Amino acid sequence: MKLKTLIITLLVSISSFASDQLFEKANKAYNNSDYTSAITLYDSILTIGLESSELYYNLGNCHYKAQNWANAIWHYEKSLKLERNDKTIQNLELANLKIIDRIEDIPQLFYKKWWSSFISIFNTFSWQLISILIIWLALTIKILSQFTNYKKEHFLSILYSLALISVFATYSSYQRNITKKEAIIFTSSVVVNSAPTTNSTNLFSLHSGSKIEILDTIGEWINIKIANGNSGWILQNSIKEL
Amino acid sequence: MKKLALILFLLCSATLNAQTLKVAADKNPAIVGEQILIQYSINTKGDNFKSPNFKGLRVLSGPNPSTQSSYSFVNGKSQNTTSTTYSFYLKATKEGTYNISPANITVKGKKIQSKGYSLKVVKGNKKNKAQQKALYDNLFIKVNVSKRNIVVGEQILVTYKLFTRVDLHNTELSSLPALNGFWAKDFEASSRFKRDVVDGIPYNVATIKKSVLTAQKSGELIIDPMELKCSIRIQKKRNNRDPFANFFGGGYNIQEEFISSKPISIKVADLPNPPANFKSAVGAMKISSEVDNTTINANNAITYKLTITGTGNIELIEPLDIQFPEDFEVYDPKITDRIFEGGRKRSIKTFEYLLIPRYKGNYSIPSANLIVYNPKKKQYETKKASKHSLTISASKNNEQETGNTSQQQVRAELKDIHYIFTESNLQVIKERALDQKLFYLLFFLPILLLILLRVYNKIVGKTDESSSDWKNKKANKIALKRLKNAQICINNNNFDGFFEEIEKSIWGYFADKFKVSIADLSKETVSTHFYSNAIDINTEKQFIALLDECEFARYAPASNKNAQMGDILNKAKHIIIEVETALR
């Protein structure tokens, strides 16, 4: 058993050494404006099985420079899934200016905005850890106070409320980052139908680079929703899931 | 009756006759190249004449309106007649049948239409043709183009010359050449005739138009023909019978002829791989720059002058991109040019920038670059103006510079994407969160344990000490709330009111707590309720004592009223807390 873990760690460390070299090489290619080879180099790191928000960000930059807007947006979004970064958000904004569709968000109520910015302070895993740690800490303190005269009633009630907040945040974060499926449109133009059949009414059309949310899948049709609240059905082969 | 009808009919026909627009030609059929007169006439006054469509025929002149009026007085009856005629002079260039569409005129608000007219044009006989040819040999336009294979932006000189051997009375431009794809610049041409000999035949030659064309797009561009309307004086055959006519030189006929130049095609090639900052300057140019002042106080103006000299499409050069320092206020340049022969001769164009430095320091204006394509050498040349370094000293009126109000904001516009990350912490691709089931297990397990712990405590009967603390605090809070009014009385030194309030509060508390109606309030009910709720006997005694003391104090106040009030308030508070804790 020990040997097996040792081998795995060894393999990972070797591959990470190789991938670091690949990363540097790709950065050099980017500096020399050789974006196509930079893309292949960065992609080879992904095929090794490694990823990072920076890697996706750099790939997004390469695609941006190569004017593949849909690919650039896809990689920026992917990078944001792993870690929120101002640079990524700004680059994504620029890339979104280049595409055909301009989808206005539905304005959110102020408390929803606060809540969503609050839950994006940590990623889902951190929120899960925080909630679990708080509740176990509360339990430990409670057990300690059982056997000693160590009274921490106030502290405990604060911990309980914190646990309550963090478990809600965890739930929201999980819904937003893990359960919610999003995708980017990759075909240059796709017609959104009102039902999952080809002869149904055409509602509107979307162009490459637009971000959509996947609500449902029936066969090769997917039910999508865009940021302004409109929804409809499109074929699965026109998107790339995040 | 019959008579009346007849008169009416006559009248009607008369008015009908009066209102027809007649059309007539002086000759039909006509000969190609001949002048044809077509007249539209109506014997009344009309207006708003709408010309017909002379498709295929050339209108030499017209519509020329003329009105005739006559007034006659016959047998005591006056008659007034008016007729209007619109005449057109036409010319056919090709034989065939021409259908002229109807013309319109409005008479007294009524629209009247003429009939369509069919005009036949036949070929002239040999004599006519020979005449025509002789004419075109003696009267023609020649176009000279300086170059026929050029690149976009290159200039060519086009000269139109009129060669004539006939007696020209008048010339008039009837259609200017359409210069699609060219930017044309005309310059003065002398219309004076000079004598020139071509192939041994002397001609009178006049330069009627001279322009410089700059090609704006690539491909085969065609300079359309120029057309000139010439009036030629032809001497009439000598008429010996009229000596005066010959004497006064009146023996001329005016003949109108159209002559046109031949269309010329120019091959325009694209510029070979234009560099990034190429501003489509083509020719041989030089660039220079000057600054009127290199050391100046802040907030004073500097003039930066950029001069482009040389030949080529100088007139079309737009202001260059010059990277002025960010702290300079830059105004739009004043552009002046002196272009000679459309840029074929050495011309000058200047851009004068007004710069106002706002802050002191050493600045430099980088050299302005002009990329010129030289069509002779067939290559791009980069012409550089000189670089200028400026020393700006502090402004004299200091408050203008970096005052608190006019601080410079440092900001970067979101113009390009941010640079890539050079380092990265690469990790194995995996799900970046715990499974939700596992999470709920880990989260709700301790909660379950906490609940179990509490249940266990309840069963074992161990008083939750920590919770008794909590209850004490709550009892205290209730007491304070009950005695709030009494506290206010102390603050206001309201002695009588205080005892009343204490009594009211205590009794009110008791009544609320044990759900006793106000009518039943007595010391007996106090003891029974305290007993049944297993409250300490001491508390009951204190309760009764406090009420007695209040009653007593109301009628026999102590010397130190404030101390007494404080004492009683504390006692009341104590009692409420005691009861509250005992009841749990």
Interface residues (C-beta under 8 A of the other chain):
Chain A: V12 S16 S19 D20 F23 N27 Y30 I45 L46 G49 L50 E51 S52 E54 L55 Y57 N58 N61 Y64 K65 K81 L82 K87 Q90 N91 E93 L94 A95 N123 T124 F125 Q128 S131 I132 I135 W136 A138 L139 K142 I143 S145 Q146 N149 K151 K152 E153 A163 V167 T170 Y174 N177 I178
Chain B: L414 D416 I417 H418 Y419 I420 F421 T422 E423 S424 N425 L426 Q427 V428 I429 E431 R432 A433 L434 Q436 F439 L442 F443 P446 I447 L449 L450 L453 N457 E465 S466 S467 D469 W470
